[in-house]
Structures are given as structure tokens and as C-alpha cells.
Amino acid sequence: WSKGISIVHFHQARDDISKSKIKAKFEALADELNGMVFLGGVSCDDEYAICEKEGITEYPTVRIYPKSPIPTSDFTSNDYDIEQIKKTALRTIEGKTIEISQTNIETFLKDNPTKPKVLFYSDKPKGIPVTIKALSSAFEKTIFFGVVWKEEESIISKYKVKKFPALQIFKTGQKPVDFVGNFKYQELHDFLNVYSEIFVFKGDDNKENAAARPWLSEPLPEL
């Protein structure tokens, strides 16, 4: 579980709590977070060395492994709460998104033309859904993500957005393509994966879109 965010359930055969309170809810959570977070289990009867290495001394223990350098979080039999586990894990997802307005949209779409751009349109109060954060993190080397709030009426009108949420992907020289489907992580991921660049030019891995530096789009940059 060295890549991404993982939730691992450490258990033993004599551990009744895992069977009665955790197993079914943990499996349901795995379905809900499929693709965004890895969920797995370790039998400390069969894999004692792993559990010893991880310092597991209480059974059951559910441990969240975020991306470094965020520390791990443990939930044991005394404080096991599936909703709290989910919230704690999802809070560690770092979004790679840019807020888009009339001021910076042209910069966003034209900068680094080899990479596709995504616009996610939302009519909710300014809070980026965790699904979009997770997608922007998953595709951070190949796709730039922008978020457009409903108040940006000129952008909404220009790209003919009729309902919310909505998502479009832009490639240089092509018309934007609308996502049609359920706003679930895996469906969105499969859609975007078709447009994701297979090759990233050397030196471009962590290149930031110029729209993330708003002073470059201002008539009189404030430095």
C-alpha cells in the first residue's frame, strides 16, 4: 500500500468484533470508494511479520495510510466508526484544481497545449467535491483540472452548460467533449482516461498551469 491512500483492516481469527461489526461495513465502504482509496485486510494470524512490522498490538485495528508526509491514523475496537474512517481518509485527498474565471480561462485552456484540460461546472457553494479532487490527483501528470462556479455566467453560456454538475474535456484544436453519465469516480475516471496523454514530456511531470498563477492573467500584475 505504498501508493495513494489505503485503509487496511488488521484482524485475527479470535477477533469477534471484525466479524460482527466491521466486515460487512468495510466491504460496503470498499465498493463506495472504489478507485479513490485502496481497502484491504491483513490476517495477523497468517501474516504475523507484517503486523509486527506495522506495530499492530490491538485487534481489530483499522489503519489509514495517507500519502506522505501525512501520518497514519488508527481506529481500534473502542473507537471504530465507519463514517469517521471514511471522512478521515477522504480529508487526506489533495486536489490539484484551479478556480476558473473570465480572467484566467484563456490562460488555462491555452497553456501547455500538449495536455488536455478539464472544466468541472458546479452550482454548489464553493467546495470542490472529493471525487473531483481524487480525479485531479490521479491525473495530475496528464490533465489539468479547472473548476467553474455557477456565478461565472459568461463561461457557462459560452460552453452551453445547461445543468449542474457538468464536466467537459478540452484538447487543443478540438471542440470540448461533454461527459455523459453518473458523476461517480470510476465512470469519470474511465471517461478521462481515454483522453489522458500516454506520454509526458521530460520535465513536464510537475509543470503547473499558468492559470494557477493569477498575476500572469491580470492587466497589471501585483507582485
matplotlib code that plots the C-alpha trace (Angstrom):
import matplotlib.pyplot as plt

x = [0.0, 2.8, 0.9, -2.1, -4.3, -5.0, -7.3, -6.1, -8.1, -5.7, -7.6, -7.2, -9.4, -10.4, -11.4, -15.2, -15.6, -14.2, -16.8, -19.8, -19.2, -16.5, -16.5, -19.8, -19.4, -15.8, -16.8, -19.5, -17.0, -14.7, -17.5, -18.3, -14.7, -13.6, -10.8, -10.3, -9.0, -7.5, -9.1, -7.6, -7.2, -4.4, -4.8, -2.3, -2.6, -1.2, 0.9, 2.3, 5.5, 3.6, 1.5, 4.6, 6.4, 3.5, 3.3, -0.2, -0.9, -4.7, -7.2, -9.0, -7.1, -8.1, -5.3, -5.4, -2.2, -2.4, 0.2, 3.4, 4.1, 0.7, 0.9, -1.2, -4.5, -5.6, -9.2, -9.5, -12.4, -13.0, -13.5, -14.4, -16.8, -17.0, -18.2, -15.4, -12.9, -14.2, -14.2, -10.6, -9.4, -11.1, -9.8, -6.3, -7.0, -5.2, -7.0, -4.9, -7.6, -7.6, -10.6, -11.5, -13.0, -13.3, -9.9, -7.9, -9.8, -7.9, -4.6, -5.9, -7.0, -4.1, -1.2, 0.8, -1.2, 0.0, -2.1, -5.9, -7.9, -11.0, -13.6, -15.9, -19.0, -20.7, -23.8, -22.9, -21.3, -17.6, -16.4, -14.8, -16.3, -13.9, -14.5, -13.1, -10.2, -9.4, -9.5, -7.3, -4.8, -5.0, -4.4, -2.1, 0.7, -1.5, -4.6, -5.2, -8.4, -10.3, -13.5, -16.1, -18.7, -22.3, -21.7, -19.3, -22.3, -20.2, -18.2, -21.4, -23.1, -20.1, -19.7, -23.5, -23.7, -27.4, -27.3, -25.1, -22.9, -21.2, -17.8, -16.1, -12.7, -10.7, -7.9, -6.1, -7.8, -10.9, -14.3, -14.9, -16.4, -19.2, -19.2, -22.5, -23.1, -23.2, -20.8, -19.1, -15.4, -14.9, -17.2, -15.4, -12.0, -12.8, -14.0, -11.0, -8.5, -9.4, -8.1, -5.2, -1.8, 0.1, 3.5, 4.6, 7.5, 10.6, 10.5, 6.7, 5.8, 5.0, 4.5, 1.9, -0.7, -0.1, -3.7, -2.6, -0.5, -3.3, -1.0, 0.0, -3.6, -4.1, -3.8, -1.5, 0.2, 0.6, 3.9]
y = [0.0, 2.4, 4.4, 6.6, 6.3, 3.0, 1.8, -1.6, -3.8, -5.8, -8.7, -12.1, -15.2, -14.8, -11.2, -11.3, -7.6, -7.9, -10.5, -8.9, -5.1, -4.5, -7.0, -6.1, -2.3, -2.5, -4.3, -1.8, 1.1, -0.6, -0.6, 3.1, 4.3, 2.0, 3.6, 6.6, 4.7, 1.2, -1.0, -4.3, -6.7, -8.4, -11.6, -11.2, -15.0, -15.7, -12.6, -12.0, -10.5, -7.7, -6.9, -6.9, -4.6, -2.2, -2.2, -3.6, -4.6, -4.4, -6.4, -5.2, -2.2, -0.2, 2.0, 4.8, 5.2, 8.7, 10.0, 11.0, 13.1, 12.9, 10.5, 7.3, 7.2, 4.2, 3.1, 0.3, -1.6, 1.3, 4.0, 2.1, 4.2, 3.5, 7.1, 8.7, 6.4, 7.4, 11.1, 10.9, 9.1, 11.5, 14.5, 13.5, 13.6, 16.7, 18.3, 19.6, 22.0, 25.7, 28.0, 29.4, 32.8, 35.0, 36.5, 33.3, 30.9, 31.7, 31.2, 27.9, 26.5, 27.7, 27.0, 23.8, 22.7, 19.1, 18.4, 18.1, 20.5, 19.6, 22.1, 20.9, 23.1, 23.4, 25.2, 24.2, 26.6, 26.9, 23.4, 21.0, 17.5, 14.8, 12.9, 15.8, 16.2, 12.5, 12.6, 15.7, 13.9, 10.7, 12.5, 15.3, 14.4, 14.3, 16.5, 20.0, 20.5, 23.7, 24.4, 26.9, 28.1, 28.9, 32.6, 32.7, 33.2, 34.2, 30.9, 28.8, 30.5, 30.2, 26.4, 25.8, 24.3, 23.6, 21.7, 21.0, 19.3, 19.2, 18.3, 18.9, 18.0, 20.2, 19.2, 21.7, 22.2, 20.2, 21.1, 20.3, 16.9, 16.6, 13.9, 12.0, 9.6, 9.3, 11.5, 8.5, 8.2, 5.1, 6.3, 9.7, 8.0, 5.7, 8.7, 10.9, 8.0, 7.9, 11.5, 11.3, 11.7, 8.4, 10.2, 13.1, 15.1, 15.1, 18.0, 18.4, 15.9, 18.6, 21.6, 23.9, 25.5, 29.2, 29.9, 28.8, 32.0, 34.6, 37.5, 36.4, 37.0, 40.4, 43.6, 45.0, 42.1, 42.6, 41.0]
z = [0.0, -0.8, -3.5, -3.0, 0.1, 1.7, 4.5, 6.0, 8.4, 10.6, 12.3, 14.0, 13.9, 17.6, 16.9, 17.1, 16.5, 13.0, 12.1, 13.8, 13.3, 10.7, 7.8, 6.1, 6.5, 5.4, 2.2, 1.5, 2.0, -0.5, -3.1, -2.3, -2.5, -5.4, -7.3, -5.0, -2.0, -1.7, 1.0, 2.1, 5.0, 6.8, 8.8, 11.6, 12.2, 8.7, 8.3, 11.7, 10.4, 8.6, 11.7, 13.9, 11.5, 11.4, 15.2, 15.5, 19.1, 19.3, 17.2, 15.3, 14.1, 11.0, 9.8, 7.3, 5.2, 3.6, 1.1, 2.7, 4.8, 6.4, 9.4, 9.7, 11.7, 13.7, 14.6, 17.2, 18.7, 21.1, 18.5, 15.4, 13.3, 9.5, 8.7, 10.7, 9.0, 5.6, 6.4, 7.8, 4.7, 2.2, 4.0, 3.1, -0.7, -2.1, -5.1, -8.0, -9.3, -10.3, -9.8, -13.3, -14.0, -17.0, -16.0, -16.3, -18.6, -21.8, -20.0, -18.5, -21.9, -24.0, -21.6, -22.1, -25.3, -25.1, -22.1, -22.1, -19.8, -17.8, -16.7, -13.9, -13.5, -10.1, -8.7, -5.1, -2.6, -3.2, -2.1, -4.6, -4.5, -3.2, -6.4, -8.5, -6.0, -6.4, -10.2, -10.4, -8.1, -10.2, -13.5, -12.1, -14.6, -17.7, -17.3, -15.9, -13.9, -13.5, -11.5, -12.8, -10.3, -11.5, -11.0, -14.0, -16.3, -19.4, -19.3, -18.6, -21.6, -24.0, -23.4, -23.4, -19.9, -19.2, -15.9, -13.0, -12.2, -15.6, -16.9, -20.3, -21.5, -24.0, -26.3, -28.5, -31.8, -30.9, -29.6, -25.9, -25.2, -22.6, -20.0, -20.1, -17.2, -13.5, -11.5, -9.9, -9.6, -11.8, -14.6, -14.7, -14.5, -17.4, -19.5, -18.7, -19.2, -22.9, -23.3, -20.9, -22.5, -22.5, -22.7, -20.6, -21.9, -19.8, -17.4, -17.6, -14.9, -12.3, -14.6, -13.2, -15.4, -15.8, -14.7, -11.2, -11.1, -11.4, -11.6, -15.1, -16.2, -14.6, -16.7, -14.1, -12.2, -8.5, -7.4]

ax = plt.figure().add_subplot(projection="3d")
ax.plot(x, y, z, "-o")
ax.set_aspect("equal")
plt.show()
